[in-house]
Amino acid sequence: MLAVRETLGDALKKARSDRTQVDVADELEVSQATYARWERDDQEPDEPNLIKVMAFLGISVAELSELIAETRLQDLKEEMRRLERRLAGRSAE
């Protein structure tokens, strides 16, 4: 089971443990650059690759859905905080 605040990238890094990104990328049949973007949460895997990632992580569709939803919620909250700071800065002028 993944931690509530853990991102897909965090889960991939943990699961990789002492293996290199190249090793895992080869296992998942993607380039190292693509895998690195997933670990940094810069990009999400497409559906066929998502199935491979789920198998690699040993998680269910429900667990992955929760993870993605929580990550997106956190991204939205962060964006709202940035906007609030910008608006507060404008009203102080």
N, C-alpha and C positions, 0 to 999 in steps of 0.2 A: 504494500500500500504506500502511495506517495504522500508526503507531508502536504498539508493544505496550501502552504505558501510556496511550495517548491514549483519551479517552472519546468517545462519540458527539457530545457537546456541543463538545468541543475540535475535532473534525473539522469540525463544522458552522461553527464560528467561523472556522477557517482557510479553508475553502472559500468562505465568504462574502466574504472579503478586504475590498475597499473598498465593497462593496454594503451597504445598510441591511438590518436585519431585515425591514422592511416589504417591500422588494424581493424578498427570498428567500421570505418568507411568501406573497406574491402568486404567485410562480412555482410554489410547492408547493401552492397553493390551500388555505392554512390561515390562521388569524388570526395577527397579529403576536404576540399573547400566547401562543398555543400554540407558535409557533416559539421564542419566548424561553425557554419552559419546557424545550424540547428542548436549547437551547444551554446552559442552566444544569444540565442533567442532573436536573431536577426531575421530568421525565416522559419516558417513551419513546413514540415514535410508534406508533399502531396499525398493523396489517399493511398496509392500503392505502397509508397515508402512509409507511410504512417503505420500500416499493418506490420511491416518489417520492424519498425521501431518498437511497436507494442510487444511483439514477440521478444525482441532483444531485452526490453525492460521487464518483461513478465507481468504486464498489467492488462486489465480488461478495457473494453471500450468505455464502460461507465467511468472507470478511474481516469482514463485519458480525457474524457469529456469534462469531468470535474476540474482536472488540471488546466485544461485550455480555458474553460470559463473563468476560473479564478485568476489566471494570468491576464486575461482580457479585462476583467474587472479591476485588477490592480493597475493596469495601464490607463484605464479610464479615470480612476481616482487620481493618479499622478497627473494626468493632463488637466483635470479640474483644479488641482492645487496650483499648477502653473498659471492657469488662466485667472484664478482668484488673486494670485500675487501680482500679475500684470494689471488687473483691474484695480487693485488696491494702490498700486504705484501711480496709476493715472489719476485716481481720485485725490491723491495726496498733492498733486501738482497744482 
